[in-house]
Amino acid sequence: MLLSVTRTESYLQFLTVLILFVFVLAITYLVTRWIARYQNGRIHEGNLAVVDTCRIAPNKYVQIVRAGKKFLVIAVGKDEVHMLSELSEDELDLREDVNEQAVDFAGVFAKVKKLREKDKG
């Protein structure tokens, strides 16, 4: 026996699947944000923190790490970590929240628009 599905039933099935998809997507987004906030809070609470990182080759980095009140320079590779030296706080040029500055895309687009108008005019 052949099952017959009307056009209305097809639309209802599509809407049901679409609503479920949007619901799952929203839940996934909210849980991901919650986990990110939780982990971000845990990173800034402890005695260990990565102060600065410089990539020197693929999968090879030199990092300055704060361990308690000491600053250590370490080399990080794919499968190994080596301590290079210890630094005092006076030897560091600490910049506050350099990486956390938000990019103002509206300002960037306004500058690009002005440059294009200047080139045309």
Distance bins in CASP14 RR format, pairs under 12 A and 6 or more apart:
PFRMAT RR
TARGET T0000
AUTHOR 0000-0000-0000
RMODE 2
METHOD distances of the structure
MODEL  1
3 9 0 0 0 0 0 1 0 0 0 0 0
4 10 0 0 0 0 0 1 0 0 0 0 0
5 11 0 0 0 0 0 1 0 0 0 0 0
5 12 0 0 0 0 1 0 0 0 0 0 0
5 13 1 0 0 1 0 0 0 0 0 0 0
5 14 0 0 0 0 0 1 0 0 0 0 0
6 12 0 0 0 0 1 0 0 0 0 0 0
6 13 0 0 0 0 0 1 0 0 0 0 0
7 13 0 0 0 0 0 1 0 0 0 0 0
7 14 0 0 0 0 0 1 0 0 0 0 0
8 14 0 0 0 0 0 1 0 0 0 0 0
8 15 0 0 0 0 0 1 0 0 0 0 0
9 15 0 0 0 0 0 1 0 0 0 0 0
9 16 0 0 0 0 0 1 0 0 0 0 0
10 16 0 0 0 0 0 1 0 0 0 0 0
10 17 0 0 0 0 0 1 0 0 0 0 0
11 17 0 0 0 0 0 1 0 0 0 0 0
11 18 0 0 0 0 0 1 0 0 0 0 0
12 18 0 0 0 0 0 1 0 0 0 0 0
12 19 0 0 0 0 0 1 0 0 0 0 0
13 19 0 0 0 0 0 1 0 0 0 0 0
13 20 0 0 0 0 0 1 0 0 0 0 0
14 20 0 0 0 0 0 1 0 0 0 0 0
14 21 0 0 0 0 0 1 0 0 0 0 0
15 21 0 0 0 0 0 1 0 0 0 0 0
15 22 0 0 0 0 0 1 0 0 0 0 0
16 22 0 0 0 0 0 1 0 0 0 0 0
16 23 0 0 0 0 0 1 0 0 0 0 0
17 23 0 0 0 0 0 1 0 0 0 0 0
17 24 0 0 0 0 0 1 0 0 0 0 0
18 24 0 0 0 0 0 1 0 0 0 0 0
18 25 0 0 0 0 0 1 0 0 0 0 0
19 25 0 0 0 0 0 1 0 0 0 0 0
19 26 0 0 0 0 0 1 0 0 0 0 0
20 26 0 0 0 0 0 1 0 0 0 0 0
20 27 0 0 0 0 0 1 0 0 0 0 0
21 27 0 0 0 0 0 1 0 0 0 0 0
21 28 0 0 0 0 0 1 0 0 0 0 0
22 28 0 0 0 0 0 1 0 0 0 0 0
22 29 0 0 0 0 0 1 0 0 0 0 0
23 29 0 0 0 0 0 1 0 0 0 0 0
23 30 0 0 0 0 0 1 0 0 0 0 0
24 30 0 0 0 0 0 1 0 0 0 0 0
24 31 0 0 0 0 0 1 0 0 0 0 0
25 31 0 0 0 0 0 1 0 0 0 0 0
25 32 0 0 0 0 0 1 0 0 0 0 0
26 32 0 0 0 0 0 1 0 0 0 0 0
26 33 0 0 0 0 0 1 0 0 0 0 0
27 33 0 0 0 0 0 1 0 0 0 0 0
27 34 0 0 0 0 0 1 0 0 0 0 0
28 34 0 0 0 0 0 1 0 0 0 0 0
28 35 0 0 0 0 0 1 0 0 0 0 0
29 35 0 0 0 0 0 1 0 0 0 0 0
29 36 0 0 0 0 0 1 0 0 0 0 0
30 36 0 0 0 0 0 1 0 0 0 0 0
30 37 0 0 0 0 0 1 0 0 0 0 0
31 37 0 0 0 0 0 1 0 0 0 0 0
31 38 0 0 0 0 0 1 0 0 0 0 0
32 38 0 0 0 0 0 1 0 0 0 0 0
32 39 0 0 0 0 0 1 0 0 0 0 0
33 39 0 0 0 0 0 1 0 0 0 0 0
33 40 0 0 0 0 0 1 0 0 0 0 0
34 40 0 0 0 0 0 1 0 0 0 0 0
34 41 0 0 0 0 0 1 0 0 0 0 0
35 41 0 0 0 0 0 1 0 0 0 0 0
35 42 0 0 0 0 0 1 0 0 0 0 0
36 42 0 0 0 0 0 1 0 0 0 0 0
36 43 0 0 0 0 0 1 0 0 0 0 0
37 43 0 0 0 0 0 1 0 0 0 0 0
37 44 0 0 0 0 0 1 0 0 0 0 0
38 44 0 0 0 0 0 1 0 0 0 0 0
38 45 0 0 0 0 0 1 0 0 0 0 0
39 45 0 0 0 0 0 1 0 0 0 0 0
40 100 0 0 0 0 0 1 0 0 0 0 0
41 49 0 0 0 0 0 1 0 0 0 0 0
42 48 0 0 0 0 0 1 0 0 0 0 0
42 49 0 0 0 0 0 1 0 0 0 0 0
43 49 1 0 0 1 0 0 0 0 0 0 0
43 50 0 0 0 0 1 0 0 0 0 0 0
43 66 0 0 0 0 0 1 0 0 0 0 0
44 50 0 0 0 0 0 1 0 0 0 0 0
44 66 0 0 0 0 0 1 0 0 0 0 0
44 97 0 0 0 0 0 1 0 0 0 0 0
44 100 0 0 0 0 0 1 0 0 0 0 0
46 66 0 0 0 0 1 0 0 0 0 0 0
46 67 0 0 0 0 0 1 0 0 0 0 0
46 68 0 0 0 0 1 0 0 0 0 0 0
47 65 0 0 0 0 0 1 0 0 0 0 0
47 66 0 0 0 0 1 0 0 0 0 0 0
47 67 1 0 0 1 0 0 0 0 0 0 0
47 68 1 0 1 0 0 0 0 0 0 0 0
47 69 0 0 0 0 1 0 0 0 0 0 0
47 70 0 0 0 0 1 0 0 0 0 0 0
48 63 0 0 0 0 0 1 0 0 0 0 0
48 64 0 0 0 0 0 1 0 0 0 0 0
48 65 1 0 0 1 0 0 0 0 0 0 0
48 66 1 0 0 1 0 0 0 0 0 0 0
48 67 1 0 1 0 0 0 0 0 0 0 0
48 68 1 0 0 1 0 0 0 0 0 0 0
48 69 0 0 0 0 0 1 0 0 0 0 0
48 70 0 0 0 0 0 1 0 0 0 0 0
48 71 0 0 0 0 0 1 0 0 0 0 0
48 72 0 0 0 0 1 0 0 0 0 0 0
48 74 0 0 0 0 0 1 0 0 0 0 0
49 63 0 0 0 0 0 1 0 0 0 0 0
49 64 0 0 0 0 1 0 0 0 0 0 0
49 65 1 0 0 1 0 0 0 0 0 0 0
49 66 1 0 1 0 0 0 0 0 0 0 0
49 67 0 0 0 0 1 0 0 0 0 0 0
49 68 0 0 0 0 1 0 0 0 0 0 0
49 69 0 0 0 0 0 1 0 0 0 0 0
49 70 0 0 0 0 0 1 0 0 0 0 0
49 71 0 0 0 0 1 0 0 0 0 0 0
49 72 0 0 0 0 0 1 0 0 0 0 0
49 94 0 0 0 0 0 1 0 0 0 0 0
50 61 0 0 0 0 1 0 0 0 0 0 0
50 62 0 0 0 0 0 1 0 0 0 0 0
50 63 1 0 1 0 0 0 0 0 0 0 0
50 64 1 0 0 1 0 0 0 0 0 0 0
50 65 1 0 1 0 0 0 0 0 0 0 0
50 66 1 0 0 1 0 0 0 0 0 0 0
50 67 0 0 0 0 0 1 0 0 0 0 0
50 71 0 0 0 0 0 1 0 0 0 0 0
50 72 0 0 0 0 0 1 0 0 0 0 0
50 73 0 0 0 0 0 1 0 0 0 0 0
50 74 0 0 0 0 1 0 0 0 0 0 0
50 76 0 0 0 0 1 0 0 0 0 0 0
50 99 0 0 0 0 0 1 0 0 0 0 0
51 62 0 0 0 0 0 1 0 0 0 0 0
51 63 1 0 0 1 0 0 0 0 0 0 0
51 64 1 0 1 0 0 0 0 0 0 0 0
51 65 1 0 0 1 0 0 0 0 0 0 0
51 66 1 0 1 0 0 0 0 0 0 0 0
51 67 0 0 0 0 0 1 0 0 0 0 0
51 68 0 0 0 0 0 1 0 0 0 0 0
51 70 0 0 0 0 0 1 0 0 0 0 0
51 71 1 0 0 1 0 0 0 0 0 0 0
51 72 0 0 0 0 1 0 0 0 0 0 0
51 73 0 0 0 0 1 0 0 0 0 0 0
51 74 0 0 0 0 0 1 0 0 0 0 0
51 87 0 0 0 0 1 0 0 0 0 0 0
51 89 0 0 0 0 0 1 0 0 0 0 0
51 91 0 0 0 0 0 1 0 0 0 0 0
51 92 1 0 0 1 0 0 0 0 0 0 0
51 93 0 0 0 0 0 1 0 0 0 0 0
51 94 1 0 0 1 0 0 0 0 0 0 0
51 95 0 0 0 0 1 0 0 0 0 0 0
51 96 0 0 0 0 0 1 0 0 0 0 0
51 98 0 0 0 0 0 1 0 0 0 0 0
51 99 0 0 0 0 0 1 0 0 0 0 0
52 61 0 0 0 0 0 1 0 0 0 0 0
52 62 0 0 0 0 1 0 0 0 0 0 0
52 63 1 0 0 1 0 0 0 0 0 0 0
52 64 1 0 1 0 0 0 0 0 0 0 0
52 65 0 0 0 0 1 0 0 0 0 0 0
52 66 0 0 0 0 1 0 0 0 0 0 0
52 71 0 0 0 0 1 0 0 0 0 0 0
52 72 0 0 0 0 0 1 0 0 0 0 0
52 73 0 0 0 0 1 0 0 0 0 0 0
52 74 0 0 0 0 0 1 0 0 0 0 0
52 87 0 0 0 0 0 1 0 0 0 0 0
52 92 0 0 0 0 1 0 0 0 0 0 0
52 93 0 0 0 0 1 0 0 0 0 0 0
52 94 0 0 0 0 1 0 0 0 0 0 0
52 95 0 0 0 0 1 0 0 0 0 0 0
52 98 0 0 0 0 1 0 0 0 0 0 0
52 99 0 0 0 0 1 0 0 0 0 0 0
53 60 0 0 0 0 0 1 0 0 0 0 0
53 61 1 0 1 0 0 0 0 0 0 0 0
53 62 1 0 0 1 0 0 0 0 0 0 0
53 63 1 0 1 0 0 0 0 0 0 0 0
53 64 1 0 0 1 0 0 0 0 0 0 0
53 65 0 0 0 0 1 0 0 0 0 0 0
53 73 0 0 0 0 0 1 0 0 0 0 0
53 74 0 0 0 0 0 1 0 0 0 0 0
53 75 0 0 0 0 0 1 0 0 0 0 0
53 76 0 0 0 0 1 0 0 0 0 0 0
53 77 0 0 0 0 0 1 0 0 0 0 0
53 98 0 0 0 0 0 1 0 0 0 0 0
53 99 0 0 0 0 1 0 0 0 0 0 0
54 60 0 0 0 0 1 0 0 0 0 0 0
54 61 1 0 0 1 0 0 0 0 0 0 0
54 62 1 0 1 0 0 0 0 0 0 0 0
54 63 1 0 0 1 0 0 0 0 0 0 0
54 64 0 0 0 0 1 0 0 0 0 0 0
54 73 0 0 0 0 0 1 0 0 0 0 0
54 74 0 0 0 0 0 1 0 0 0 0 0
54 75 0 0 0 0 0 1 0 0 0 0 0
54 76 0 0 0 0 0 1 0 0 0 0 0
54 84 0 0 0 0 0 1 0 0 0 0 0
55 61 1 0 1 0 0 0 0 0 0 0 0
55 62 0 0 0 0 1 0 0 0 0 0 0
55 63 0 0 0 0 0 1 0 0 0 0 0
55 75 0 0 0 0 0 1 0 0 0 0 0
55 76 0 0 0 0 1 0 0 0 0 0 0
55 77 0 0 0 0 0 1 0 0 0 0 0
56 62 1 0 1 0 0 0 0 0 0 0 0
56 63 0 0 0 0 0 1 0 0 0 0 0
56 75 0 0 0 0 1 0 0 0 0 0 0
56 76 0 0 0 0 1 0 0 0 0 0 0
56 77 0 0 0 0 1 0 0 0 0 0 0
56 84 0 0 0 0 0 1 0 0 0 0 0
57 75 0 0 0 0 0 1 0 0 0 0 0
57 76 0 0 0 0 0 1 0 0 0 0 0
57 77 0 0 0 0 1 0 0 0 0 0 0
57 78 0 0 0 0 0 1 0 0 0 0 0
58 77 0 0 0 0 1 0 0 0 0 0 0
58 78 0 0 0 0 1 0 0 0 0 0 0
59 75 0 0 0 0 0 1 0 0 0 0 0
59 76 0 0 0 0 1 0 0 0 0 0 0
59 77 1 0 1 0 0 0 0 0 0 0 0
59 78 1 0 1 0 0 0 0 0 0 0 0
59 79 0 0 0 0 1 0 0 0 0 0 0
59 80 0 0 0 0 0 1 0 0 0 0 0
60 74 0 0 0 0 0 1 0 0 0 0 0
60 75 1 0 0 1 0 0 0 0 0 0 0
60 76 1 0 0 1 0 0 0 0 0 0 0
60 77 1 0 1 0 0 0 0 0 0 0 0
60 78 1 0 0 1 0 0 0 0 0 0 0
60 79 0 0 0 0 0 1 0 0 0 0 0
60 80 0 0 0 0 1 0 0 0 0 0 0
60 81 0 0 0 0 0 1 0 0 0 0 0
60 82 0 0 0 0 0 1 0 0 0 0 0
61 73 0 0 0 0 0 1 0 0 0 0 0
61 74 0 0 0 0 1 0 0 0 0 0 0
61 75 1 0 0 1 0 0 0 0 0 0 0
61 76 1 0 1 0 0 0 0 0 0 0 0
61 77 1 0 0 1 0 0 0 0 0 0 0
61 78 0 0 0 0 0 1 0 0 0 0 0
61 80 0 0 0 0 0 1 0 0 0 0 0
61 81 0 0 0 0 1 0 0 0 0 0 0
61 82 0 0 0 0 0 1 0 0 0 0 0
61 84 0 0 0 0 0 1 0 0 0 0 0
62 72 0 0 0 0 0 1 0 0 0 0 0
62 73 1 0 0 1 0 0 0 0 0 0 0
62 74 1 0 0 1 0 0 0 0 0 0 0
62 75 1 0 1 0 0 0 0 0 0 0 0
62 76 1 0 0 1 0 0 0 0 0 0 0
62 77 0 0 0 0 1 0 0 0 0 0 0
62 81 0 0 0 0 0 1 0 0 0 0 0
62 82 0 0 0 0 0 1 0 0 0 0 0
62 83 0 0 0 0 0 1 0 0 0 0 0
62 84 1 0 0 1 0 0 0 0 0 0 0
62 85 0 0 0 0 0 1 0 0 0 0 0
63 71 0 0 0 0 0 1 0 0 0 0 0
63 72 0 0 0 0 1 0 0 0 0 0 0
63 73 1 0 0 1 0 0 0 0 0 0 0
63 74 1 0 1 0 0 0 0 0 0 0 0
63 75 1 0 0 1 0 0 0 0 0 0 0
63 76 1 0 1 0 0 0 0 0 0 0 0
63 77 0 0 0 0 0 1 0 0 0 0 0
63 81 0 0 0 0 1 0 0 0 0 0 0
63 82 0 0 0 0 0 1 0 0 0 0 0
63 83 0 0 0 0 0 1 0 0 0 0 0
63 84 0 0 0 0 1 0 0 0 0 0 0
63 87 0 0 0 0 0 1 0 0 0 0 0
64 70 0 0 0 0 0 1 0 0 0 0 0
64 71 1 0 1 0 0 0 0 0 0 0 0
64 72 1 0 0 1 0 0 0 0 0 0 0
64 73 1 0 1 0 0 0 0 0 0 0 0
64 74 0 0 0 0 1 0 0 0 0 0 0
64 75 0 0 0 0 0 1 0 0 0 0 0
64 76 0 0 0 0 0 1 0 0 0 0 0
64 83 0 0 0 0 0 1 0 0 0 0 0
64 84 0 0 0 0 1 0 0 0 0 0 0
64 85 0 0 0 0 0 1 0 0 0 0 0
64 86 0 0 0 0 0 1 0 0 0 0 0
64 87 1 0 0 1 0 0 0 0 0 0 0
64 88 0 0 0 0 0 1 0 0 0 0 0
64 89 0 0 0 0 0 1 0 0 0 0 0
64 91 0 0 0 0 1 0 0 0 0 0 0
64 92 1 0 0 1 0 0 0 0 0 0 0
64 93 0 0 0 0 0 1 0 0 0 0 0
64 94 0 0 0 0 1 0 0 0 0 0 0
64 95 0 0 0 0 0 1 0 0 0 0 0
65 71 1 0 0 1 0 0 0 0 0 0 0
65 72 1 0 1 0 0 0 0 0 0 0 0
65 73 1 0 0 1 0 0 0 0 0 0 0
65 74 1 0 1 0 0 0 0 0 0 0 0
65 75 0 0 0 0 0 1 0 0 0 0 0
65 76 0 0 0 0 1 0 0 0 0 0 0
65 81 0 0 0 0 1 0 0 0 0 0 0
65 83 0 0 0 0 1 0 0 0 0 0 0
65 84 0 0 0 0 0 1 0 0 0 0 0
65 85 0 0 0 0 0 1 0 0 0 0 0
65 86 0 0 0 0 0 1 0 0 0 0 0
65 87 0 0 0 0 0 1 0 0 0 0 0
65 92 0 0 0 0 0 1 0 0 0 0 0
66 72 0 0 0 0 1 0 0 0 0 0 0
66 73 0 0 0 0 0 1 0 0 0 0 0
66 74 0 0 0 0 0 1 0 0 0 0 0
66 86 0 0 0 0 0 1 0 0 0 0 0
66 87 0 0 0 0 1 0 0 0 0 0 0
66 89 0 0 0 0 1 0 0 0 0 0 0
66 92 0 0 0 0 1 0 0 0 0 0 0
66 94 0 0 0 0 1 0 0 0 0 0 0
67 73 0 0 0 0 0 1 0 0 0 0 0
67 74 0 0 0 0 1 0 0 0 0 0 0
67 83 0 0 0 0 0 1 0 0 0 0 0
67 86 0 0 0 0 1 0 0 0 0 0 0
67 87 0 0 0 0 0 1 0 0 0 0 0
68 86 0 0 0 0 0 1 0 0 0 0 0
68 89 0 0 0 0 0 1 0 0 0 0 0
69 86 0 0 0 0 0 1 0 0 0 0 0
69 87 0 0 0 0 0 1 0 0 0 0 0
69 88 0 0 0 0 1 0 0 0 0 0 0
69 89 0 0 0 0 1 0 0 0 0 0 0
70 83 0 0 0 0 0 1 0 0 0 0 0
70 85 0 0 0 0 0 1 0 0 0 0 0
70 86 1 0 0 1 0 0 0 0 0 0 0
70 87 0 0 0 0 1 0 0 0 0 0 0
70 88 0 0 0 0 1 0 0 0 0 0 0
70 89 0 0 0 0 1 0 0 0 0 0 0
70 91 0 0 0 0 0 1 0 0 0 0 0
70 92 0 0 0 0 0 1 0 0 0 0 0
71 83 0 0 0 0 0 1 0 0 0 0 0
71 84 0 0 0 0 0 1 0 0 0 0 0
71 85 0 0 0 0 1 0 0 0 0 0 0
71 86 1 0 0 1 0 0 0 0 0 0 0
71 87 1 0 1 0 0 0 0 0 0 0 0
71 88 1 0 0 1 0 0 0 0 0 0 0
71 89 1 0 0 1 0 0 0 0 0 0 0
71 90 0 0 0 0 0 1 0 0 0 0 0
71 91 1 0 0 1 0 0 0 0 0 0 0
71 92 1 0 0 1 0 0 0 0 0 0 0
71 93 0 0 0 0 0 1 0 0 0 0 0
71 94 0 0 0 0 1 0 0 0 0 0 0
72 81 0 0 0 0 0 1 0 0 0 0 0
72 82 0 0 0 0 0 1 0 0 0 0 0
72 83 1 0 1 0 0 0 0 0 0 0 0
72 84 0 0 0 0 1 0 0 0 0 0 0
72 85 1 0 0 1 0 0 0 0 0 0 0
72 86 1 0 1 0 0 0 0 0 0 0 0
72 87 1 0 0 1 0 0 0 0 0 0 0
72 88 0 0 0 0 0 1 0 0 0 0 0
72 92 0 0 0 0 0 1 0 0 0 0 0
73 81 0 0 0 0 0 1 0 0 0 0 0
73 82 0 0 0 0 1 0 0 0 0 0 0
73 83 1 0 0 1 0 0 0 0 0 0 0
73 84 1 0 1 0 0 0 0 0 0 0 0
73 85 1 0 1 0 0 0 0 0 0 0 0
73 86 1 0 0 1 0 0 0 0 0 0 0
73 87 1 0 0 1 0 0 0 0 0 0 0
73 88 0 0 0 0 0 1 0 0 0 0 0
73 91 0 0 0 0 1 0 0 0 0 0 0
73 92 0 0 0 0 0 1 0 0 0 0 0
74 80 0 0 0 0 0 1 0 0 0 0 0
74 81 1 0 1 0 0 0 0 0 0 0 0
74 82 1 0 0 1 0 0 0 0 0 0 0
74 83 1 0 1 0 0 0 0 0 0 0 0
74 84 1 0 0 1 0 0 0 0 0 0 0
74 85 0 0 0 0 1 0 0 0 0 0 0
74 86 0 0 0 0 0 1 0 0 0 0 0
74 87 0 0 0 0 0 1 0 0 0 0 0
75 81 1 0 0 1 0 0 0 0 0 0 0
75 82 1 0 1 0 0 0 0 0 0 0 0
75 83 0 0 0 0 1 0 0 0 0 0 0
75 84 1 0 1 0 0 0 0 0 0 0 0
75 85 0 0 0 0 0 1 0 0 0 0 0
76 82 0 0 0 0 1 0 0 0 0 0 0
76 83 0 0 0 0 0 1 0 0 0 0 0
76 84 0 0 0 0 0 1 0 0 0 0 0
85 91 0 0 0 0 1 0 0 0 0 0 0
86 92 0 0 0 0 0 1 0 0 0 0 0
87 93 0 0 0 0 0 1 0 0 0 0 0
87 94 0 0 0 0 0 1 0 0 0 0 0
95 101 0 0 0 0 0 1 0 0 0 0 0
102 108 0 0 0 0 0 1 0 0 0 0 0
103 109 0 0 0 0 0 1 0 0 0 0 0
104 110 0 0 0 0 1 0 0 0 0 0 0
104 111 0 0 0 0 1 0 0 0 0 0 0
105 111 0 0 0 0 0 1 0 0 0 0 0
105 112 0 0 0 0 0 1 0 0 0 0 0
106 112 0 0 0 0 0 1 0 0 0 0 0
106 113 0 0 0 0 0 1 0 0 0 0 0
107 113 0 0 0 0 1 0 0 0 0 0 0
107 114 0 0 0 0 1 0 0 0 0 0 0
108 114 0 0 0 0 0 1 0 0 0 0 0
108 115 0 0 0 0 0 1 0 0 0 0 0
109 115 0 0 0 0 0 1 0 0 0 0 0
109 116 0 0 0 0 0 1 0 0 0 0 0
110 116 0 0 0 0 0 1 0 0 0 0 0
110 117 0 0 0 0 0 1 0 0 0 0 0
111 117 0 0 0 0 0 1 0 0 0 0 0
111 118 0 0 0 0 0 1 0 0 0 0 0
112 118 0 0 0 0 0 1 0 0 0 0 0
112 119 0 0 0 0 0 1 0 0 0 0 0
113 119 0 0 0 0 0 1 0 0 0 0 0
113 120 0 0 0 0 0 1 0 0 0 0 0
114 120 0 0 0 0 0 1 0 0 0 0 0
114 121 0 0 0 0 0 1 0 0 0 0 0
115 121 0 0 0 0 0 1 0 0 0 0 0
END
